[in-house]
Amino acid sequence: MPDEARRVLKARAASRGKSLNAYLLEVIEREVSRPTVAEVLQRAAQRAERASASAVDVLADARAAREEELRRGGHG
């Protein structure tokens, strides 16, 4: 680790009343708890795929019900 980075991190740790190791663990935990932009986009795409499939199923069911109604002679 570069000396300047170590100095800054050690000062930040001290200002929070923590050791450098404890502070670095906190920084690492905070970093890994937040998803990356790519991870967020991937999750959104997966949700959209599931939502699209559900919408397609709903539309197919509605179309089948309508066709059945028309076969029975319904007007609605």
N, C-alpha and C positions, 0 to 999 in steps of 0.2 A: 504494500500500500504506500502511495507517495506520502512523504513526511507532512506536506501541507494538508492533505486530506485527513490524515491521522490526527493532526493538531486540531483541525476544525471539529471533527467528530468527537474528540475527547473533550473539547470545550462545551459542545452541545450536551454531551452526556453529563458533565459536571453541573451544568446549569439546571439540569433536571434531577440532580442528586443521584445519578446512576453511574455505575462503572461503564467503561467503554464497551465491555462485552455485553452487559445487560442492555445498553442502549442499542448496540448493533443487532441484538436479537429482536428487540422491539421494531427496529427499522425493517428487518427482514420479514418478520411476521406481518407487518402492515403492508409490505410490498406484495407478498404472496396472497394476502387476503383480497386484494383488488384484482379483478379480471383485467386482462389486456384488452385493447380495442378489438383485436382479432378474435379473442374469446367471446366478447360481447356480441360481435357481428355473427359469429358462428351459432351462438345460442339463439339469436333472433332469427336466423335463417332456418334453424331446426324448428322453432315455434311456428314460423310461417308455413313450413312444409306440413306440419301437423294440422294447422288451422285450415290450409287449403284442402287437405285430404278430407277433413271433416265437412267443409263447405261443399265439396264435390259430392260427398255421400248424402248430405241433406238435400241437395238439388236433385240428385238421382232418385232419391226416395219420393220427393215431391212430384217429380215428373212421372214416376211409375204410378203413384196414387192418382194423378190427373188422368193418365191414360186409362187406368182401370175405371175411373168414373165415366169417362167418355164411352168406353165399351159398354157400360151398363146403361148408357143413354142419359146420363146426368147432364145438367146444363150449368153447372156452377163453377 
